Amino acid sequence: MPRLSHSAALILKALSLGYCFGLDVMEVTGLPSGTVYPALRRLERDSLVESRWEPEEEATAKQRPARRYYEVTPAGKTAALAATERYPLLAHLVTEKNA
């Protein structure tokens, strides 16, 4: 399992709590897009997250570009737990969505 940087661990934690697209993750973590999107690509490359594009019709109906949704894989959940042990403050930095 890859050793996660603090920012990647924070992003993984946000995803595991229900924040599922880049802008959501940026807002809840306070990280800039230049950190979030490359980290999401690395997390996906390492099979810790999977992504899918929102259907174009749904985005068009809401008059915005299609979003890419990210979901934590089982390996990602294990990595998120390990990261929370390594970085105990993660548990307090990101709160559960709709909490």
Secondary structure, DSSP 8 states (H G I E B T S, - for coil): -----HHHHHHHHHHHTT--BHHHHHHHH---HHHHHHHHHHHHHTTSEEEEE--HHHHHHTTS---EEEEE-HHHHHHHHHHHHHSTTHHHHS--TT-
